[in-house]
Amino acid sequence: MKYEAINIKEKLSKFDELWSPRVIAEMNDYQFKLAKGEGEFVWHHHPETDEVFILIEGELEIEFRDGNVSLSPGEMFVIPKGVEHKPHAKGLVQVMLVEPKGVVNTGSVASELTADNDIWI
Amino acid sequence: MKYEAINIKEKLSKFDELWSPRVIAEMNDYQFKLAKGEGEFVWHHHPETDEVFILIEGELEIEFRDGNVSLSPGEMFVIPKGVEHKPHAKGLVQVMLVEPKGVVNTGSVASELTADNDIWI
């Protein structure tokens, strides 16, 4: 039997919505999600978990209350549990997120940018 | 304060050993590891966890008892918990692995390819 690889860029081509993560894989109780973004996201934090960003396309700045990190394609960063952050992209960015199943994109903050969760593509 | 992104290819340039994963990041009790391989690895399984392969460079075939999957750069696959598998690379491959901290590269099989665990670069 031939099993199917998950092609990250092919999955990214399947949606256009910004700040609306799509699930592409599950490992134990963790999920791998793809998201697109442009402009400013909201300040938020995830009280219960770390969160991983892996940059696929574009340039992403993540602001913290005491600094920032800039991510280019092929770079990643682990946002520690409970740390407030605000993603910020000048142009379109495409990222892979890794976090436990059930984590909401805006964390503990209710926002018009709060997206539906657990949408698979 | 300027935080540092983790650059995957820069980390890959820091070691040459084959089939010997190096840790580059930790998210909760999970680790992101880089590994290089060439030729045949051993049949093994991880009785307690799924395992994610993300292909960075080269072409990797993962054999299962009932089939196989081929991975190119930008593709990923989740090996289900308990499923026997054997990675196999014609040329050099470079991969990122995601799995719980403490998972050994040869799983439940003791082999001359069993590598030290939890080596950070």
gemmi code that builds the backbone of each chain (N, CA, C; Angstrom):
import gemmi

chains = {
    "A": [
        ("MET", (0.843, -1.198, 0.000), (0.000, 0.000, 0.000), (0.875, 1.242, 0.000)),
        ("LYS", (0.454, 2.212, -0.805), (1.194, 3.471, -0.886), (0.516, 4.476, 0.038)),
        ("TYR", (1.232, 4.902, 1.055), (0.676, 5.922, 1.949), (0.959, 7.307, 1.373)),
        ("GLU", (0.159, 8.280, 1.792), (0.243, 9.633, 1.234), (1.008, 10.570, 2.148)),
        ("ALA", (2.038, 11.200, 1.635), (2.708, 12.270, 2.380), (1.778, 13.486, 2.460)),
        ("ILE", (1.976, 14.309, 3.454), (1.256, 15.579, 3.570), (2.167, 16.663, 3.004)),
        ("ASN", (1.727, 17.287, 1.911), (2.547, 18.309, 1.266), (2.111, 19.690, 1.782)),
        ("ILE", (3.013, 20.354, 2.477), (2.658, 21.590, 3.181), (2.206, 22.688, 2.212)),
        ("LYS", (2.955, 22.905, 1.117), (2.564, 23.987, 0.193), (1.281, 23.654, -0.568)),
        ("GLU", (1.078, 22.386, -0.856), (-0.172, 21.998, -1.530), (-1.356, 22.271, -0.593)),
        ("LYS", (-1.184, 21.981, 0.690), (-2.248, 22.269, 1.666), (-2.481, 23.781, 1.785)),
        ("LEU", (-1.394, 24.562, 1.752), (-1.538, 26.026, 1.840), (-2.322, 26.592, 0.656)),
        ("SER", (-2.255, 25.914, -0.491), (-2.952, 26.417, -1.685), (-4.463, 26.223, -1.583)),
        ("LYS", (-4.918, 25.518, -0.550), (-6.338, 25.153, -0.469), (-7.200, 26.153, 0.286)),
        ("PHE", (-6.598, 27.225, 0.831), (-7.432, 28.218, 1.529), (-6.760, 29.584, 1.450)),
        ("ASP", (-7.583, 30.619, 1.615), (-7.077, 31.992, 1.530), (-7.361, 32.806, 2.787)),
        ("GLU", (-8.234, 32.313, 3.656), (-8.636, 33.097, 4.813), (-7.418, 33.426, 5.688)),
        ("LEU", (-7.390, 34.677, 6.164), (-6.288, 35.105, 7.027), (-6.608, 34.797, 8.487)),
        ("TRP", (-5.546, 34.517, 9.252), (-5.651, 34.288, 10.708), (-6.689, 33.209, 11.032)),
        ("SER", (-6.748, 32.205, 10.203), (-7.737, 31.138, 10.397), (-7.059, 29.786, 10.181)),
        ("PRO", (-6.475, 29.236, 11.252), (-5.646, 28.035, 11.105), (-6.436, 26.819, 10.614)),
        ("ARG", (-5.778, 26.022, 9.774), (-6.348, 24.777, 9.250), (-5.462, 23.624, 9.705)),
        ("VAL", (-6.080, 22.576, 10.173), (-5.331, 21.419, 10.678), (-4.930, 20.521, 9.513)),
        ("ILE", (-3.653, 20.105, 9.500), (-3.214, 19.166, 8.455), (-2.726, 17.840, 9.013)),
        ("ALA", (-2.479, 17.771, 10.316), (-1.981, 16.502, 10.873), (-2.175, 16.502, 12.377)),
        ("GLU", (-2.272, 15.298, 12.929), (-2.407, 15.132, 14.367), (-1.374, 14.122, 14.843)),
        ("MET", (-0.697, 14.449, 15.941), (0.308, 13.556, 16.547), (-0.050, 13.441, 18.017)),
        ("ASN", (-0.509, 12.263, 18.450), (-1.034, 12.120, 19.809), (-2.123, 13.179, 20.011)),
        ("ASP", (-2.029, 14.000, 21.047), (-3.053, 15.031, 21.241), (-2.580, 16.412, 20.782)),
        ("TYR", (-1.614, 16.429, 19.864), (-1.127, 17.681, 19.282), (-1.564, 17.799, 17.826)),
        ("GLN", (-1.668, 19.052, 17.360), (-2.014, 19.262, 15.959), (-0.985, 20.145, 15.251)),
        ("PHE", (-0.799, 19.866, 13.964), (-0.021, 20.704, 13.055), (-1.042, 21.479, 12.230)),
        ("LYS", (-0.925, 22.818, 12.266), (-1.891, 23.681, 11.591), (-1.152, 24.621, 10.646)),
        ("LEU", (-1.801, 24.988, 9.559), (-1.282, 26.020, 8.668), (-2.126, 27.266, 8.830)),
        ("ALA", (-1.467, 28.424, 8.770), (-2.203, 29.680, 8.850), (-1.557, 30.704, 7.931)),
        ("LYS", (-2.407, 31.607, 7.427), (-1.944, 32.756, 6.652), (-2.283, 34.019, 7.426)),
        ("GLY", (-1.451, 35.014, 7.297), (-1.738, 36.256, 7.999), (-1.139, 37.438, 7.261)),
        ("GLU", (-1.720, 38.603, 7.505), (-1.164, 39.848, 6.954), (-1.608, 40.975, 7.870)),
        ("GLY", (-0.680, 41.861, 8.212), (-1.024, 42.950, 9.117), (-0.871, 42.510, 10.570)),
        ("GLU", (-1.643, 43.150, 11.443), (-1.479, 42.940, 12.880), (-2.505, 41.937, 13.398)),
        ("PHE", (-2.047, 41.007, 14.179), (-2.957, 40.150, 14.916), (-3.206, 40.809, 16.276)),
        ("VAL", (-3.889, 40.141, 17.188), (-4.181, 40.747, 18.500), (-3.201, 40.231, 19.552)),
        ("TRP", (-2.970, 41.054, 20.567), (-2.241, 40.604, 21.748), (-3.035, 39.484, 22.403)),
        ("HIS", (-2.362, 38.389, 22.711), (-3.028, 37.280, 23.403), (-1.963, 36.376, 24.017)),
        ("HIS", (-2.421, 35.440, 24.817), (-1.503, 34.405, 25.319), (-2.285, 33.115, 25.498)),
        ("HIS", (-1.526, 32.029, 25.618), (-2.121, 30.709, 25.827), (-1.731, 30.258, 27.227)),
        ("PRO", (-2.685, 30.345, 28.175), (-2.315, 30.101, 29.586), (-1.849, 28.682, 29.846)),
        ("GLU", (-2.232, 27.738, 28.964), (-2.012, 26.331, 29.286), (-0.920, 25.652, 28.466)),
        ("THR", (-0.297, 26.355, 27.524), (0.623, 25.638, 26.636), (1.614, 26.557, 25.929)),
        ("ASP", (2.801, 25.989, 25.626), (3.705, 26.585, 24.645), (3.056, 26.493, 23.262)),
        ("GLU", (3.603, 27.271, 22.318), (3.084, 27.258, 20.938), (4.274, 27.440, 19.991)),
        ("VAL", (4.333, 26.595, 18.961), (5.449, 26.667, 18.013), (5.006, 27.314, 16.706)),
        ("PHE", (5.810, 28.266, 16.234), (5.648, 28.868, 14.904), (6.809, 28.385, 14.013)),
        ("ILE", (6.478, 27.867, 12.845), (7.501, 27.531, 11.837), (7.160, 28.329, 10.577)),
        ("LEU", (8.073, 29.179, 10.151), (7.792, 30.065, 9.011), (7.962, 29.338, 7.683)),
        ("ILE", (6.945, 29.394, 6.846), (7.004, 28.765, 5.520), (7.269, 29.822, 4.442)),
        ("GLU", (6.522, 30.912, 4.461), (6.688, 31.974, 3.461), (6.486, 33.338, 4.115)),
        ("GLY", (7.209, 34.331, 3.631), (7.025, 35.695, 4.129), (7.899, 35.994, 5.334)),
        ("GLU", (7.640, 37.130, 5.936), (8.431, 37.579, 7.088), (7.458, 37.904, 8.215)),
        ("LEU", (7.681, 37.278, 9.366), (6.780, 37.475, 10.503), (7.543, 38.063, 11.677)),
        ("GLU", (6.974, 39.116, 12.231), (7.514, 39.595, 13.500), (6.527, 39.213, 14.592)),
        ("ILE", (7.051, 38.696, 15.683), (6.207, 38.417, 16.846), (6.651, 39.369, 17.945)),
        ("GLU", (5.727, 40.210, 18.374), (6.043, 41.167, 19.440), (5.730, 40.555, 20.796)),
        ("PHE", (6.595, 40.840, 21.757), (6.361, 40.493, 23.155), (6.327, 41.795, 23.945)),
        ("ARG", (5.903, 41.729, 25.199), (5.855, 42.951, 26.001), (7.256, 43.494, 26.257)),
        ("ASP", (8.270, 42.607, 26.182), (9.640, 43.058, 26.452), (10.572, 42.885, 25.255)),
        ("GLY", (10.018, 42.756, 24.043), (10.905, 42.623, 22.890), (10.193, 42.025, 21.697)),
        ("ASN", (10.937, 41.393, 20.823), (10.346, 40.815, 19.615), (11.293, 39.796, 18.996)),
        ("VAL", (10.739, 39.006, 18.087), (11.561, 38.089, 17.290), (11.091, 38.187, 15.845)),
        ("SER", (12.040, 38.122, 14.908), (11.715, 38.152, 13.482), (11.966, 36.776, 12.892)),
        ("LEU", (10.991, 36.279, 12.150), (11.101, 34.938, 11.563), (11.050, 35.009, 10.041)),
        ("SER", (12.024, 34.337, 9.416), (12.068, 34.175, 7.964), (11.772, 32.708, 7.640)),
        ("PRO", (11.493, 32.401, 6.373), (11.223, 31.005, 6.006), (12.361, 30.078, 6.461)),
        ("GLY", (11.998, 28.941, 7.031), (12.993, 27.997, 7.544), (13.400, 28.271, 8.980)),
        ("GLU", (12.753, 29.259, 9.587), (13.039, 29.564, 10.991), (11.825, 29.245, 11.854)),
        ("MET", (12.075, 28.962, 13.120), (10.990, 28.641, 14.045), (11.223, 29.277, 15.398)),
        ("PHE", (10.155, 29.320, 16.200), (10.254, 29.904, 17.540), (9.197, 29.248, 18.422)),
        ("VAL", (9.561, 29.073, 19.683), (8.620, 28.517, 20.658), (8.140, 29.646, 21.569)),
        ("ILE", (6.854, 29.975, 21.502), (6.283, 30.965, 22.419), (6.024, 30.254, 23.742)),
        ("PRO", (6.648, 30.686, 24.827), (6.422, 29.984, 26.092), (4.984, 30.173, 26.589)),
        ("LYS", (4.533, 29.164, 27.301), (3.208, 29.179, 27.931), (2.999, 30.473, 28.707)),
        ("GLY", (1.856, 31.115, 28.483), (1.493, 32.275, 29.282), (2.094, 33.596, 28.850)),
        ("VAL", (2.986, 33.572, 27.859), (3.660, 34.808, 27.445), (2.807, 35.545, 26.401)),
        ("GLU", (2.490, 36.793, 26.681), (1.710, 37.593, 25.735), (2.506, 37.846, 24.462)),
        ("HIS", (1.825, 37.710, 23.336), (2.502, 37.942, 22.056), (1.502, 38.466, 21.026)),
        ("LYS", (2.055, 39.154, 20.027), (1.234, 39.685, 18.932), (1.973, 39.488, 17.615)),
        ("PRO", (1.524, 38.531, 16.803), (2.117, 38.377, 15.468), (1.806, 39.593, 14.595)),
        ("HIS", (2.739, 39.907, 13.717), (2.651, 41.119, 12.920), (3.403, 40.866, 11.612)),
        ("ALA", (2.672, 40.957, 10.499), (3.285, 40.661, 9.196), (3.079, 41.831, 8.255)),
        ("LYS", (4.168, 42.350, 7.678), (4.017, 43.462, 6.720), (3.332, 42.969, 5.457)),
        ("GLY", (3.829, 41.852, 4.902), (3.177, 41.243, 3.737), (2.478, 39.964, 4.169)),
        ("LEU", (2.092, 39.182, 3.200), (1.449, 37.902, 3.504), (2.470, 36.934, 4.103)),
        ("VAL", (2.101, 36.291, 5.184), (2.947, 35.229, 5.740), (2.167, 33.920, 5.763)),
        ("GLN", (2.940, 32.845, 5.643), (2.363, 31.504, 5.735), (3.174, 30.739, 6.785)),
        ("VAL", (2.480, 30.227, 7.790), (3.185, 29.584, 8.905), (2.572, 28.214, 9.217)),
        ("MET", (3.414, 27.367, 9.828), (2.906, 26.138, 10.430), (2.963, 26.323, 11.939)),
        ("LEU", (1.860, 25.978, 12.602), (1.766, 26.044, 14.059), (1.718, 24.626, 14.607)),
        ("VAL", (2.343, 24.417, 15.753), (2.249, 23.131, 16.440), (1.839, 23.410, 17.871)),
        ("GLU", (0.755, 22.785, 18.299), (0.236, 23.028, 19.644), (-0.785, 21.947, 19.970)),
        ("PRO", (-1.172, 21.833, 21.245), (-2.148, 20.809, 21.593), (-3.481, 21.040, 20.880)),
        ("LYS", (-4.163, 19.968, 20.581), (-5.507, 20.041, 20.018), (-6.388, 20.881, 20.930)),
        ("GLY", (-7.199, 21.747, 20.343), (-8.134, 22.535, 21.142), (-7.667, 23.943, 21.438)),
        ("VAL", (-6.400, 24.264, 21.135), (-5.914, 25.620, 21.385), (-6.551, 26.582, 20.381)),
        ("VAL", (-7.075, 27.687, 20.893), (-7.750, 28.680, 20.058), (-6.739, 29.741, 19.634)),
        ("ASN", (-6.915, 30.277, 18.403), (-5.891, 31.178, 17.847), (-5.671, 32.449, 18.660)),
        ("THR", (-6.713, 32.937, 19.297), (-6.540, 34.158, 20.095), (-6.355, 33.851, 21.589)),
        ("GLY", (-6.103, 32.586, 21.915), (-5.808, 32.224, 23.297), (-6.937, 32.599, 24.225)),
        ("SER", (-6.597, 33.324, 25.287), (-7.574, 33.677, 26.318), (-8.328, 34.955, 25.977)),
        ("VAL", (-8.093, 35.517, 24.788), (-8.716, 36.795, 24.405), (-9.828, 36.532, 23.386)),
        ("ALA", (-11.037, 36.989, 23.697), (-12.122, 36.917, 22.714), (-11.982, 38.115, 21.789)),
        ("SER", (-12.003, 37.865, 20.488), (-11.730, 38.923, 19.513), (-12.515, 38.612, 18.256)),
        ("GLU", (-12.705, 39.628, 17.430), (-13.325, 39.350, 16.130), (-12.401, 38.480, 15.267)),
        ("LEU", (-11.146, 38.367, 15.680), (-10.212, 37.515, 14.956), (-10.204, 36.074, 15.496)),
        ("THR", (-10.980, 35.807, 16.545), (-11.057, 34.437, 17.057), (-11.670, 33.541, 15.976)),
        ("ALA", (-10.933, 32.509, 15.601), (-11.348, 31.668, 14.477), (-11.966, 30.371, 14.974)),
        ("ASP", (-12.747, 29.739, 14.095), (-13.221, 28.384, 14.390), (-11.999, 27.485, 14.559)),
        ("ASN", (-12.171, 26.483, 15.367), (-11.056, 25.606, 15.681), (-11.270, 24.245, 15.013)),
        ("ASP", (-10.194, 23.520, 14.837), (-10.260, 22.126, 14.392), (-10.871, 21.975, 12.999)),
        ("ILE", (-10.555, 22.923, 12.101), (-10.973, 22.788, 10.692), (-9.838, 22.098, 9.936)),
        ("TRP", (-10.134, 20.943, 9.389), (-9.112, 20.189, 8.642), (-9.158, 20.542, 7.154)),
        ("ILE", (-7.992, 20.518, 6.523), (-7.955, 20.583, 5.063), (-7.154, 19.393, 4.555)),
    ],
    "B": [
        ("MET", (14.050, 43.817, 23.918), (14.986, 42.696, 23.786), (14.720, 41.967, 22.471)),
        ("LYS", (15.791, 41.591, 21.816), (15.666, 40.871, 20.544), (15.801, 39.376, 20.825)),
        ("TYR", (14.734, 38.632, 20.591), (14.805, 37.180, 20.774), (15.345, 36.538, 19.505)),
        ("GLU", (15.901, 35.344, 19.658), (16.562, 34.664, 18.544), (15.661, 33.599, 17.926)),
        ("ALA", (15.439, 33.693, 16.625), (14.764, 32.615, 15.906), (15.685, 31.399, 15.842)),
        ("ILE", (15.103, 30.236, 15.690), (15.869, 29.002, 15.472), (15.886, 28.752, 13.972)),
        ("ASN", (17.083, 28.802, 13.385), (17.204, 28.602, 11.940), (17.530, 27.132, 11.658)),
        ("ILE", (16.609, 26.454, 11.001), (16.721, 24.997, 10.843), (17.959, 24.616, 10.036)),
        ("LYS", (18.211, 25.283, 8.913), (19.380, 24.900, 8.094), (20.698, 25.250, 8.777)),
        ("GLU", (20.704, 26.347, 9.512), (21.924, 26.699, 10.257), (22.205, 25.637, 11.314)),
        ("LYS", (21.175, 25.159, 11.972), (21.356, 24.076, 12.959), (21.841, 22.799, 12.278)),
        ("LEU", (21.304, 22.502, 11.092), (21.732, 21.300, 10.368), (23.209, 21.343, 9.982)),
        ("SER", (23.742, 22.563, 9.811), (25.150, 22.686, 9.413), (26.099, 22.372, 10.569)),
        ("LYS", (25.550, 22.191, 11.762), (26.403, 22.026, 12.951), (26.760, 20.589, 13.293)),
        ("PHE", (26.275, 19.630, 12.531), (26.654, 18.236, 12.815), (26.597, 17.412, 11.537)),
        ("ASP", (27.351, 16.316, 11.544), (27.405, 15.451, 10.368), (26.999, 14.006, 10.663)),
        ("GLU", (26.901, 13.655, 11.925), (26.638, 12.257, 12.277), (25.297, 11.806, 11.703)),
        ("LEU", (25.267, 10.592, 11.183), (24.045, 10.048, 10.608), (23.224, 9.336, 11.679)),
        ("TRP", (21.920, 9.383, 11.502), (20.964, 8.680, 12.380), (21.192, 9.033, 13.844)),
        ("SER", (21.512, 10.286, 14.098), (21.799, 10.716, 15.468), (21.108, 12.056, 15.722)),
        ("PRO", (19.850, 12.013, 16.154), (19.037, 13.230, 16.257), (19.599, 14.238, 17.249)),
        ("ARG", (19.496, 15.517, 16.884), (19.902, 16.626, 17.749), (18.676, 17.472, 18.056)),
        ("VAL", (18.522, 17.840, 19.302), (17.360, 18.626, 19.727), (17.602, 20.103, 19.437)),
        ("ILE", (16.615, 20.769, 18.845), (16.732, 22.213, 18.610), (15.678, 23.029, 19.346)),
        ("ALA", (14.633, 22.382, 19.827), (13.575, 23.140, 20.515), (12.715, 22.208, 21.345)),
        ("GLU", (12.109, 22.781, 22.369), (11.212, 22.020, 23.226), (9.900, 22.787, 23.367)),
        ("MET", (8.789, 22.082, 23.245), (7.452, 22.669, 23.392), (6.711, 21.797, 24.393)),
        ("ASN", (6.420, 22.318, 25.576), (5.859, 21.499, 26.652), (6.785, 20.277, 26.841)),
        ("ASP", (6.250, 19.066, 26.783), (7.126, 17.891, 26.942), (7.458, 17.235, 25.604)),
        ("TYR", (7.372, 18.013, 24.540), (7.740, 17.517, 23.206), (9.035, 18.175, 22.738)),
        ("GLN", (9.754, 17.474, 21.844), (10.981, 18.046, 21.287), (10.939, 18.054, 19.766)),
        ("PHE", (11.596, 19.066, 19.207), (11.866, 19.161, 17.776), (13.331, 18.785, 17.593)),
        ("LYS", (13.582, 17.770, 16.742), (14.937, 17.257, 16.555), (15.277, 17.288, 15.078)),
        ("LEU", (16.554, 17.472, 14.788), (17.035, 17.349, 13.414), (17.855, 16.073, 13.312)),
        ("ALA", (17.745, 15.409, 12.166), (18.543, 14.206, 11.955), (18.957, 14.128, 10.495)),
        ("LYS", (20.132, 13.517, 10.288), (20.605, 13.215, 8.940), (20.674, 11.703, 8.797)),
        ("GLY", (20.440, 11.226, 7.603), (20.511, 9.789, 7.387), (20.885, 9.489, 5.955)),
        ("GLU", (21.433, 8.288, 5.757), (21.736, 7.816, 4.408), (21.744, 6.296, 4.471)),
        ("GLY", (21.097, 5.655, 3.490), (21.016, 4.197, 3.507), (19.851, 3.724, 4.346)),
        ("GLU", (19.987, 2.528, 4.887), (18.876, 1.872, 5.581), (18.993, 2.064, 7.087)),
        ("PHE", (17.904, 2.436, 7.712), (17.840, 2.425, 9.164), (17.292, 1.046, 9.569)),
        ("VAL", (17.003, 0.856, 10.836), (16.509, -0.455, 11.287), (14.988, -0.430, 11.440)),
        ("TRP", (14.377, -1.602, 11.280), (12.962, -1.751, 11.625), (12.784, -1.484, 13.107)),
        ("HIS", (11.823, -0.636, 13.451), (11.548, -0.388, 14.869), (10.153, 0.216, 14.998)),
        ("HIS", (9.698, 0.338, 16.229), (8.456, 1.076, 16.463), (8.552, 1.766, 17.815)),
        ("HIS", (7.654, 2.714, 18.005), (7.590, 3.446, 19.272), (6.265, 3.064, 19.941)),
        ("PRO", (6.336, 2.189, 20.952), (5.084, 1.640, 21.514), (4.206, 2.701, 22.160)),
        ("GLU", (4.798, 3.840, 22.553), (4.062, 4.784, 23.395), (3.664, 6.072, 22.687)),
        ("THR", (4.046, 6.262, 21.422), (3.778, 7.580, 20.813), (3.790, 7.555, 19.287)),
        ("ASP", (3.008, 8.469, 18.716), (3.165, 8.825, 17.303), (4.504, 9.544, 17.129)),
        ("GLU", (4.945, 9.644, 15.872), (6.214, 10.340, 15.581), (6.047, 11.068, 14.245)),
        ("VAL", (6.455, 12.343, 14.216), (6.316, 13.139, 12.984), (7.665, 13.303, 12.286)),
        ("PHE", (7.660, 13.047, 10.980), (8.806, 13.330, 10.114), (8.451, 14.521, 9.217)),
        ("ILE", (9.307, 15.538, 9.173), (9.161, 16.648, 8.231), (10.446, 16.692, 7.398)),
        ("LEU", (10.303, 16.531, 6.086), (11.485, 16.448, 5.223), (12.053, 17.830, 4.921)),
        ("ILE", (13.341, 18.005, 5.165), (14.004, 19.280, 4.870), (14.809, 19.173, 3.568)),
        ("GLU", (15.601, 18.130, 3.429), (16.428, 17.947, 2.222), (16.500, 16.466, 1.871)),
        ("GLY", (16.560, 16.188, 0.582), (16.727, 14.808, 0.130), (15.399, 14.097, -0.055)),
        ("GLU", (15.490, 12.819, -0.266), (14.295, 12.004, -0.510), (14.325, 10.838, 0.465)),
        ("LEU", (13.239, 10.694, 1.221), (13.180, 9.635, 2.232), (12.023, 8.696, 1.937)),
        ("GLU", (12.337, 7.405, 1.964), (11.251, 6.435, 1.919), (11.114, 5.822, 3.305)),
        ("ILE", (9.895, 5.734, 3.774), (9.650, 5.039, 5.040), (8.859, 3.784, 4.707)),
        ("GLU", (9.466, 2.637, 5.019), (8.791, 1.367, 4.749), (7.945, 0.960, 5.951)),
        ("PHE", (6.785, 0.395, 5.673), (5.940, -0.225, 6.690), (5.776, -1.695, 6.315)),
        ("ARG", (5.253, -2.493, 7.204), (5.065, -3.916, 6.899), (4.056, -4.104, 5.778)),
        ("ASP", (3.164, -3.114, 5.595), (2.135, -3.253, 4.564), (2.205, -2.171, 3.502)),
        ("GLY", (3.370, -1.519, 3.365), (3.465, -0.495, 2.321), (4.596, 0.468, 2.576)),
        ("ASN", (4.457, 1.666, 2.042), (5.530, 2.654, 2.212), (5.009, 4.042, 1.884)),
        ("VAL", (5.790, 5.051, 2.297), (5.494, 6.431, 1.921), (6.807, 7.090, 1.495)),
        ("SER", (6.746, 7.936, 0.470), (7.923, 8.664, -0.009), (7.770, 10.128, 0.359)),
        ("LEU", (8.808, 10.689, 0.938), (8.764, 12.084, 1.380), (9.824, 12.913, 0.658)),
        ("SER", (9.381, 14.057, 0.125), (10.260, 15.057, -0.491), (10.300, 16.281, 0.413)),
        ("PRO", (11.235, 17.197, 0.176), (11.290, 18.403, 1.007), (9.947, 19.143, 1.015)),
        ("GLY", (9.532, 19.585, 2.208), (8.244, 20.259, 2.338), (7.089, 19.303, 2.585)),
        ("GLU", (7.401, 18.024, 2.708), (6.352, 17.050, 2.992), (6.561, 16.457, 4.390)),
        ("MET", (5.468, 15.993, 4.988), (5.544, 15.416, 6.334), (4.660, 14.182, 6.425)),
        ("PHE", (4.906, 13.417, 7.482), (4.110, 12.208, 7.708), (4.088, 11.911, 9.196)),
        ("VAL", (2.951, 11.400, 9.666), (2.823, 11.003, 11.066), (2.864, 9.481, 11.141)),
        ("ILE", (3.898, 8.943, 11.772), (3.968, 7.489, 11.988), (3.095, 7.181, 13.208)),
        ("PRO", (2.058, 6.372, 13.037), (1.193, 6.109, 14.197), (1.926, 5.293, 15.274)),
        ("LYS", (1.520, 5.516, 16.485), (2.034, 4.790, 17.646), (2.020, 3.288, 17.388)),
        ("GLY", (3.140, 2.639, 17.659), (3.179, 1.180, 17.599), (3.381, 0.589, 16.222)),
        ("VAL", (3.397, 1.411, 15.180), (3.521, 0.890, 13.809), (5.002, 0.721, 13.440)),
        ("GLU", (5.372, -0.487, 13.061), (6.758, -0.747, 12.662), (7.094, 0.014, 11.394)),
        ("HIS", (8.274, 0.602, 11.392), (8.702, 1.354, 10.212), (10.215, 1.295, 10.074)),
        ("LYS", (10.667, 1.502, 8.837), (12.109, 1.517, 8.549), (12.404, 2.638, 7.569)),
        ("PRO", (13.010, 3.744, 8.033), (13.430, 4.802, 7.108), (14.543, 4.296, 6.186)),
        ("HIS", (14.547, 4.816, 4.988), (15.451, 4.330, 3.954), (15.723, 5.489, 2.990)),
        ("ALA", (16.984, 5.898, 2.886), (17.335, 7.050, 2.049), (18.410, 6.649, 1.052)),
        ("LYS", (18.156, 6.866, -0.236), (19.191, 6.545, -1.240), (20.380, 7.479, -1.095)),
        ("GLY", (20.103, 8.796, -1.036), (21.167, 9.776, -0.784), (21.046, 10.306, 0.625)),
        ("LEU", (21.733, 11.390, 0.877), (21.650, 12.008, 2.200), (20.275, 12.662, 2.387)),
        ("VAL", (19.665, 12.419, 3.517), (18.427, 13.133, 3.846), (18.609, 13.915, 5.137)),
        ("GLN", (17.853, 15.013, 5.227), (17.853, 15.840, 6.429), (16.392, 16.027, 6.836)),
        ("VAL", (16.088, 15.643, 8.056), (14.693, 15.662, 8.494), (14.546, 16.356, 9.840)),
        ("MET", (13.335, 16.876, 10.079), (12.969, 17.326, 11.416), (11.985, 16.312, 11.982)),
        ("LEU", (12.222, 15.900, 13.219), (11.354, 14.968, 13.921), (10.647, 15.708, 15.045)),
        ("VAL", (9.401, 15.370, 15.293), (8.677, 15.924, 16.436), (8.102, 14.749, 17.215)),
        ("GLU", (8.414, 14.693, 18.495), (7.958, 13.579, 19.328), (8.177, 13.946, 20.787)),
        ("PRO", (7.581, 13.176, 21.712), (7.769, 13.513, 23.121), (9.240, 13.400, 23.523)),
        ("LYS", (9.637, 14.217, 24.449), (10.971, 14.145, 25.030), (11.209, 12.731, 25.550)),
        ("GLY", (12.394, 12.197, 25.286), (12.743, 10.884, 25.819), (12.582, 9.747, 24.837)),
        ("VAL", (11.980, 10.016, 23.663), (11.825, 8.958, 22.665), (13.193, 8.642, 22.049)),
        ("VAL", (13.516, 7.359, 21.984), (14.808, 6.909, 21.449), (14.654, 6.603, 19.964)),
        ("ASN", (15.723, 6.886, 19.198), (15.610, 6.800, 17.739), (15.249, 5.402, 17.226)),
        ("THR", (15.697, 4.361, 17.919), (15.366, 3.012, 17.454), (14.182, 2.416, 18.219)),
        ("GLY", (13.471, 3.259, 18.951), (12.255, 2.813, 19.630), (12.542, 1.673, 20.587)),
        ("SER", (11.781, 0.595, 20.435), (11.888, -0.532, 21.356), (12.977, -1.515, 20.936)),
        ("VAL", (13.736, -1.190, 19.891), (14.757, -2.102, 19.371), (16.139, -1.604, 19.780)),
        ("ALA", (16.927, -2.448, 20.454), (18.318, -2.101, 20.741), (19.141, -2.447, 19.504)),
        ("SER", (19.946, -1.491, 19.054), (20.677, -1.652, 17.800), (21.977, -0.887, 17.905)),
        ("GLU", (22.925, -1.237, 17.043), (24.148, -0.421, 16.999), (23.834, 0.984, 16.499)),
        ("LEU", (22.650, 1.179, 15.941), (22.235, 2.513, 15.482), (21.503, 3.291, 16.574)),
        ("THR", (21.283, 2.676, 17.746), (20.651, 3.411, 18.835), (21.555, 4.572, 19.257)),
        ("ALA", (21.007, 5.771, 19.207), (21.814, 6.983, 19.446), (21.572, 7.513, 20.852)),
        ("ASP", (22.538, 8.285, 21.329), (22.315, 9.026, 22.562), (21.105, 9.928, 22.373)),
        ("ASN", (20.433, 10.189, 23.463), (19.206, 10.961, 23.395), (19.442, 12.343, 24.016)),
        ("ASP", (18.593, 13.290, 23.649), (18.579, 14.596, 24.301), (19.893, 15.369, 24.132)),
        ("ILE", (20.512, 15.251, 22.953), (21.687, 16.069, 22.639), (21.204, 17.340, 21.949)),
        ("TRP", (21.468, 18.479, 22.554), (21.039, 19.766, 21.981), (22.150, 20.357, 21.114)),
        ("ILE", (21.746, 21.042, 20.066), (22.700, 21.850, 19.302), (22.164, 23.270, 19.256)),
    ],
}
model = gemmi.Model(1)
for chain_id, residues in chains.items():
    chain = gemmi.Chain(chain_id)
    for i, (resn, *xyz) in enumerate(residues, 1):
        res = gemmi.Residue()
        res.name, res.seqid = resn, gemmi.SeqId(i, " ")
        for name, pos in zip(("N", "CA", "C"), xyz):
            atom = gemmi.Atom()
            atom.name, atom.element = name, gemmi.Element(name[0])
            atom.pos, atom.b_iso = gemmi.Position(*pos), 0.0
            res.add_atom(atom)
        chain.add_residue(res)
    model.add_chain(chain)
structure = gemmi.Structure()
structure.add_model(model)
structure.setup_entities()
